């Protein structure tokens, strides 16, 4: 007899225009974010909140040791599991031929930077 353990904390019902996860973003082997079907890259926490807001489809929210993450909904197919998606690293967004498009998806904190044209003399 097999016991099925439900590790899903929540299974949000997505909006009709919800996005797909198309790739995982990993750092040192750990999932740190998700690439979405509209080209955006979000952190793991942002992805969980988007799923809660019904903006990501075909996922459940699970928790392990206090950390929430997204899981594929079981459908008896391994081919569409989140764990089988392509993996991107942070470096891959800046080290490919399409870096201009990827660059537009990132925001940087420039609050401590000098204004353009006010560069110090060296």
KOLRO-206783 format. One record per residue (C-alpha): x, z, y; chain. Coordinates in pm, 1 decimal. Layout:
@X:X, Z:Z, Y:Y, c:A
...
END
This chain:
@X:0.0, Z:0.0, Y:0.0, c:A
@X:138.1, Z:-102.9, Y:339.3, c:A
@X:86.6, Z:110.2, Y:644.0, c:A
@X:66.8, Z:-75.3, Y:971.9, c:A
@X:199.6, Z:124.1, Y:1263.6, c:A
@X:61.7, Z:18.0, Y:1598.2, c:A
@X:343.1, Z:55.7, Y:1848.4, c:A
@X:146.7, Z:-116.5, Y:2123.5, c:A
@X:57.4, Z:115.0, Y:2407.2, c:A
@X:-170.3, Z:-134.4, Y:2585.8, c:A
@X:-295.1, Z:-487.9, Y:2524.8, c:A
@X:-400.4, Z:-627.7, Y:2862.5, c:A
@X:-650.2, Z:-913.5, Y:2871.4, c:A
@X:-481.4, Z:-1185.2, Y:3081.3, c:A
@X:-639.4, Z:-1384.3, Y:3363.1, c:A
@X:-704.9, Z:-1750.5, Y:3286.7, c:A
@X:-408.3, Z:-1852.3, Y:3504.7, c:A
@X:-166.8, Z:-1598.4, Y:3352.7, c:A
@X:193.5, Z:-1704.3, Y:3294.0, c:A
@X:396.0, Z:-1734.1, Y:2975.1, c:A
@X:732.1, Z:-1574.5, Y:2911.2, c:A
@X:971.8, Z:-1862.7, Y:2839.3, c:A
@X:1303.6, Z:-1677.2, Y:2804.8, c:A
@X:1453.6, Z:-1331.0, Y:2789.2, c:A
@X:1713.9, Z:-1212.2, Y:3035.9, c:A
@X:1974.0, Z:-992.4, Y:2868.9, c:A
@X:2269.6, Z:-790.2, Y:2986.7, c:A
@X:2510.0, Z:-659.8, Y:2722.4, c:A
@X:2254.7, Z:-739.1, Y:2452.5, c:A
@X:1969.8, Z:-543.7, Y:2614.5, c:A
@X:1656.8, Z:-707.8, Y:2755.2, c:A
@X:1663.3, Z:-657.3, Y:3130.6, c:A
@X:1402.1, Z:-911.7, Y:3233.8, c:A
@X:1188.6, Z:-1212.6, Y:3159.2, c:A
@X:1187.9, Z:-1572.2, Y:3279.8, c:A
@X:830.8, Z:-1687.7, Y:3343.1, c:A
@X:670.5, Z:-2029.3, Y:3306.8, c:A
@X:659.6, Z:-2072.0, Y:3687.2, c:A
@X:1040.1, Z:-2037.1, Y:3706.1, c:A
@X:1047.1, Z:-1680.1, Y:3835.8, c:A
@X:1271.7, Z:-1421.0, Y:3679.8, c:A
@X:1142.5, Z:-1064.7, Y:3682.3, c:A
@X:1290.4, Z:-736.1, Y:3566.2, c:A
@X:1161.6, Z:-566.4, Y:3254.9, c:A
@X:966.1, Z:-316.1, Y:3467.8, c:A
@X:819.6, Z:-592.5, Y:3686.3, c:A
@X:714.8, Z:-780.4, Y:3372.5, c:A
@X:535.0, Z:-472.6, Y:3240.1, c:A
@X:351.0, Z:-428.8, Y:3571.6, c:A
@X:259.5, Z:-798.0, Y:3579.7, c:A
@X:120.4, Z:-769.3, Y:3226.3, c:A
@X:-83.4, Z:-465.8, Y:3335.6, c:A
@X:-210.8, Z:-672.3, Y:3627.7, c:A
@X:-314.8, Z:-938.9, Y:3371.7, c:A
@X:-61.4, Z:-1190.4, Y:3505.8, c:A
@X:129.4, Z:-1249.6, Y:3177.5, c:A
@X:-46.6, Z:-1371.3, Y:2865.0, c:A
@X:-4.7, Z:-1305.8, Y:2493.8, c:A
@X:181.4, Z:-975.7, Y:2532.5, c:A
@X:130.4, Z:-609.4, Y:2463.4, c:A
@X:297.3, Z:-320.0, Y:2641.7, c:A
@X:494.6, Z:-95.7, Y:2408.2, c:A
@X:709.9, Z:209.8, Y:2467.6, c:A
@X:1028.6, Z:333.4, Y:2304.4, c:A
@X:1196.9, Z:657.4, Y:2412.9, c:A
@X:1016.1, Z:652.3, Y:2745.7, c:A
@X:1100.0, Z:289.3, Y:2826.9, c:A
@X:813.2, Z:41.4, Y:2847.4, c:A
@X:867.4, Z:-320.5, Y:2745.4, c:A
@X:668.8, Z:-628.3, Y:2646.8, c:A
@X:599.1, Z:-736.4, Y:2289.1, c:A
@X:436.4, Z:-1046.3, Y:2146.1, c:A
@X:86.8, Z:-1008.1, Y:2012.7, c:A
@X:84.1, Z:-1033.2, Y:1633.2, c:A
@X:-49.3, Z:-1368.4, Y:1512.2, c:A
@X:126.7, Z:-1416.2, Y:1175.4, c:A
@X:378.9, Z:-1657.4, Y:1329.7, c:A
@X:739.5, Z:-1569.9, Y:1408.4, c:A
@X:797.7, Z:-1888.0, Y:1610.1, c:A
@X:634.0, Z:-1757.2, Y:1927.4, c:A
@X:766.8, Z:-1401.6, Y:1921.8, c:A
@X:936.9, Z:-1282.3, Y:2238.8, c:A
@X:1245.7, Z:-1200.7, Y:2032.6, c:A
@X:1276.0, Z:-1567.0, Y:1930.0, c:A
@X:1272.2, Z:-1703.1, Y:2285.2, c:A
@X:1584.9, Z:-1845.5, Y:2447.7, c:A
@X:1816.9, Z:-1587.3, Y:2600.3, c:A
@X:1957.0, Z:-1613.7, Y:2950.2, c:A
@X:2220.3, Z:-1392.8, Y:3104.7, c:A
@X:2258.4, Z:-1324.0, Y:3473.6, c:A
@X:2566.0, Z:-1549.1, Y:3476.1, c:A
@X:2364.4, Z:-1839.4, Y:3334.6, c:A
@X:2156.6, Z:-1856.1, Y:3652.0, c:A
@X:2464.2, Z:-1928.7, Y:3861.1, c:A
@X:2688.1, Z:-2114.5, Y:3617.5, c:A
@X:2487.2, Z:-2429.8, Y:3546.6, c:A
@X:2413.1, Z:-2764.7, Y:3709.8, c:A
@X:2076.1, Z:-2643.6, Y:3841.9, c:A
@X:2215.5, Z:-2345.7, Y:4030.7, c:A
@X:2049.6, Z:-2454.4, Y:4358.0, c:A
@X:1700.5, Z:-2418.2, Y:4208.7, c:A
@X:1791.2, Z:-2088.0, Y:4041.7, c:A
@X:1944.7, Z:-1957.4, Y:4365.8, c:A
@X:1609.9, Z:-1991.3, Y:4543.5, c:A
@X:1449.4, Z:-1750.7, Y:4295.4, c:A
@X:1680.0, Z:-1460.8, Y:4379.4, c:A
@X:1665.0, Z:-1215.8, Y:4666.5, c:A
@X:1968.6, Z:-1031.9, Y:4790.3, c:A
@X:1995.1, Z:-718.6, Y:4998.2, c:A
@X:2190.1, Z:-831.9, Y:5304.2, c:A
@X:2123.8, Z:-521.9, Y:5519.1, c:A
@X:2490.9, Z:-424.2, Y:5533.2, c:A
@X:2624.5, Z:-775.4, Y:5590.4, c:A
@X:2754.9, Z:-903.1, Y:5921.5, c:A
@X:2536.0, Z:-1155.9, Y:6104.3, c:A
@X:2635.5, Z:-1518.2, Y:6057.8, c:A
@X:2904.2, Z:-1613.3, Y:6308.5, c:A
@X:3020.7, Z:-1254.9, Y:6357.2, c:A
@X:3281.4, Z:-1263.0, Y:6084.8, c:A
@X:3575.9, Z:-1030.1, Y:6139.8, c:A
@X:3919.6, Z:-1174.3, Y:6204.9, c:A
@X:4166.0, Z:-1110.0, Y:5928.1, c:A
END
